[in-house]
């Protein structure tokens, strides 16, 4: 099954990013190569990986095996805390490019702020230099909370993207508002829930039944109608196609409100002040 690629969303610097992508954690190189190749053949054009996933080699293999032109694919990676310095970020980028066999990245992110180390502002300065050198097309952060972003703003930096854990149970309204104010695109990981029974919620199941869709498709459509860029992960080609096939219907305002009303507290989320690599 082949699906039309996702529509494009424009970043603050004018670069266009597909509005749905494939997440590749926790696939190994072999699994990533297969999943990336099938996803690109299905219609995906955004692939999300990271140094810490230890599958960048496989991601590169999957890109080459897909037969899809490199300039049609938006490739994202992220680097670990050991590279949180201006020169360290350059080294991290070069290592990622070598592992994937690529000449440039479309988006490079600080994977976690690691505030105990207190060097993420330096890391972002390194990203700015890579952007100026043309090694990356866009730059951003991952798992940054409002206080981490504020440190960047105070230093004169604004990420193009902040990739955060977000789903209808954890809507993150405070940080989404900051993103909207600053022109930062909200990219969402674990968009259909990280464990738990989000997809069994009656509000979601009933909407899915109404449209003849899967509950996951309803949740992913909720993300995209809010302007987010979800990166669901699946190695199954049929599920990959389903997760991408969400742009030919639209949830009503009432349905969007019903999904948003599922919000819970955030006590079960990973806390970027104490977790990170």
C-alpha positions in Angstrom: 0.0 0.0 0.0 1.3 3.4 -1.0 0.0 6.6 0.6 0.4 10.2 -0.5 3.3 11.9 1.4 2.3 14.2 4.3 1.8 17.9 3.6 4.7 20.2 4.4 5.0 22.6 7.2 7.3 25.6 7.0 9.9 26.3 9.7 10.9 29.8 10.7 13.9 29.8 8.3 11.7 28.8 5.4 12.7 25.1 5.3 9.8 22.8 4.7 9.3 19.8 6.9 6.8 16.9 6.3 4.0 17.0 8.9 4.3 13.3 9.8 7.5 11.2 10.1 8.7 7.8 11.1 10.3 7.3 14.6 13.0 4.7 14.7 13.6 4.0 18.4 14.2 1.2 19.7 15.0 -0.5 16.4 18.6 -1.8 15.8 20.5 -1.3 12.6 18.9 -4.3 10.9 15.4 -3.4 11.9 15.9 0.3 11.1 17.1 -0.5 7.6 14.0 -2.5 6.9 11.6 -0.1 8.5 13.1 3.0 6.9 13.1 1.4 3.4 9.5 0.3 3.7 8.3 3.6 5.2 9.9 5.6 2.4 8.4 3.3 -0.2 5.0 3.6 1.5 5.2 7.4 1.3 7.0 8.8 4.3 9.5 11.6 3.7 10.6 12.3 7.3 12.8 9.9 9.2 13.8 10.5 12.8 16.8 8.9 14.5 19.4 9.8 17.1 22.9 9.0 18.1 21.6 7.3 21.2 19.3 5.0 19.2 22.4 3.3 17.9 20.7 2.7 14.5 22.0 5.5 12.3 23.9 3.0 10.2 20.7 1.1 9.5 18.8 4.3 8.8 21.3 5.2 6.1 21.1 1.8 4.6 17.3 2.0 4.6 17.5 5.4 2.8 19.7 4.0 0.1 17.7 0.8 -0.3 14.4 2.7 -0.7 15.2 4.1 -4.1 13.9 7.5 -3.0 16.1 10.5 -3.9 18.0 11.9 -0.9 16.8 15.5 -1.5 13.2 14.3 -1.1 13.8 13.0 2.4 13.9 15.0 5.6 16.4 13.3 7.9 16.6 14.2 11.6 19.1 13.2 14.2 20.0 14.1 17.8 23.2 14.1 19.8 24.1 13.1 23.3 25.3 15.1 26.3 29.0 14.4 25.8 28.9 16.7 22.8 27.5 19.8 24.6 30.0 22.3 23.4 30.5 24.4 20.3 33.2 22.1 18.8 31.6 19.0 20.3 28.4 19.5 18.3 30.4 19.7 15.0 32.1 16.4 15.9 28.7 14.8 16.7 27.2 16.0 13.4 30.2 14.7 11.4 29.9 11.3 13.2 26.2 11.0 12.5 26.7 11.9 8.8 29.5 9.3 8.6 27.3 6.6 10.2 24.4 7.3 7.9 26.5 7.9 4.8 25.0 11.4 4.2 26.5 14.8 3.2 24.1 16.9 5.3 21.2 16.6 7.8 17.9 18.3 7.4 17.4 18.8 11.1 19.8 18.3 14.1 18.6 18.5 17.7 20.0 18.7 21.2 18.5 15.4 22.4 18.1 16.3 26.1 19.0 19.5 27.9 20.9 17.8 30.7 20.7 20.9 33.0 23.0 19.3 35.6 25.7 19.7 33.0 24.5 23.2 32.2 26.0 23.3 28.7 23.0 23.2 26.4 23.3 26.9 25.4 26.9 26.2 24.2 25.5 23.2 22.3 22.9 25.3 20.6 25.6 27.8 19.6 27.3 24.9 18.0 24.2 24.1 16.1 24.0 27.7 14.8 27.5 27.4 13.4 26.6 24.2 11.7 23.6 25.9 10.1 25.7 28.7 8.9 28.2 26.2 7.5 25.5 24.4 5.5 26.0 21.1 7.2 22.4 21.1 8.5 19.3 22.8 7.1 17.5 23.4 10.3 18.3 23.2 14.1 16.4 22.6 17.2 16.0 21.0 20.6 14.3 17.9 22.0 12.7 17.5 25.5 13.3 21.2 26.4 11.0 22.5 29.0 9.9 26.2 29.2 12.8 27.1 31.5 15.4 25.5 29.2 14.0 27.3 26.2 14.0 30.6 28.1 17.8 30.2 28.7 18.2 29.9 24.9 15.9 33.0 24.3 18.0 35.0 26.8 21.1 34.1 24.8 19.4 35.2 21.5 18.7 31.7 20.2 15.3 30.3 19.0 15.1 26.7 17.9 13.2 25.9 14.7 11.8 22.8 16.3 11.3 21.4 19.8 10.5 17.7 19.8 8.7 16.7 23.0 6.6 13.9 24.5 3.0 14.9 23.8 -0.3 13.0 23.4 -3.9 13.7 24.3 -3.2 12.6 27.9 -0.2 14.9 28.1 -1.1 18.0 26.0 1.7 20.2 27.3 -0.3 23.4 26.8 2.3 25.6 28.5 5.1 24.8 26.2 2.9 24.6 23.1 1.9 28.2 23.8 5.6 29.2 24.0 6.3 27.5 20.7 3.4 29.3 19.1 4.6 32.7 20.4 8.1 32.1 19.2 7.4 30.4 15.9 8.8 27.0 17.0 7.3 23.9 15.4 6.1 21.3 17.9 7.3 17.9 16.9 5.8 15.1 19.1 7.3 11.7 20.1 5.3 8.8 21.4 2.3 10.7 19.9 -0.1 7.8 20.4 0.9 7.2 24.0 3.9 5.7 25.8 2.3 2.7 27.4 -1.1 2.8 29.0 -4.4 2.5 27.2 -4.8 5.8 25.4 -6.1 4.1 22.2 -8.8 2.3 24.2 -10.3 5.6 25.4 -14.0 5.6 24.5 -13.8 9.1 23.1 -11.2 8.0 20.6 -12.7 4.7 19.8 -16.1 6.2 19.1 -14.6 8.7 16.7 -12.6 6.0 15.0 -15.7 4.0 14.5 -17.5 7.0 13.0 -14.8 7.5 10.4 -14.0 3.9 9.8 -10.4 4.6 11.0 -8.1 3.1 13.6 -7.9 4.9 17.0 -4.2 5.6 16.2 -5.3 7.5 13.1 -7.7 9.6 15.1 -5.0 10.6 17.6 -2.5 11.3 14.8 -5.0 13.5 13.0 -5.6 15.3 16.3 -1.8 16.1 16.4 -1.7 17.3 12.8 -4.8 19.5 13.1 -3.2 21.2 16.0 -0.2 22.0 13.8 2.1 19.4 15.4 4.5 17.0 13.6 4.0 13.5 15.0 6.7 10.8 14.6 5.0 7.5 15.4 7.2 4.4 15.3 6.3 1.2 13.5 8.3 -1.4 11.7 5.2 -3.0 10.1 4.5 -1.6 6.5 0.7 -1.9 6.9 0.8 0.0 10.2 3.2 2.6 8.7 0.7 3.2 5.9 -2.2 3.6 8.3 -0.2 6.1 10.4 0.5 8.2 7.4 -3.0 7.9 5.8 -4.6 10.6 7.9 -4.8 13.7 5.7 -8.0 12.8 3.7 -10.4 13.4 6.6 -10.8 16.1 9.2 -12.0 16.0 12.8 -14.7 18.4 13.8 -14.2 21.1 16.4 -16.3 19.0 18.8 -14.2 15.9 18.1 -11.0 17.8 18.6 -12.3 19.1 22.0 -13.4 15.6 23.0 -9.9 14.2 22.4 -8.2 17.1 24.1 -10.5 16.6 27.2 -8.7 13.4 27.9 -5.9 15.3 29.5 -4.3 13.8 32.6 -1.5 15.1 35.0 2.1 14.7 33.8 3.5 12.7 36.7 4.2 9.6 34.6 6.2 11.5 32.0 10.0 11.6 31.7 11.3 14.7 33.4 14.0 16.4 31.4 15.4 18.0 34.5 16.5 14.6 35.8 16.6 12.3 32.8 18.7 12.6 29.7 21.6 11.3 27.6 
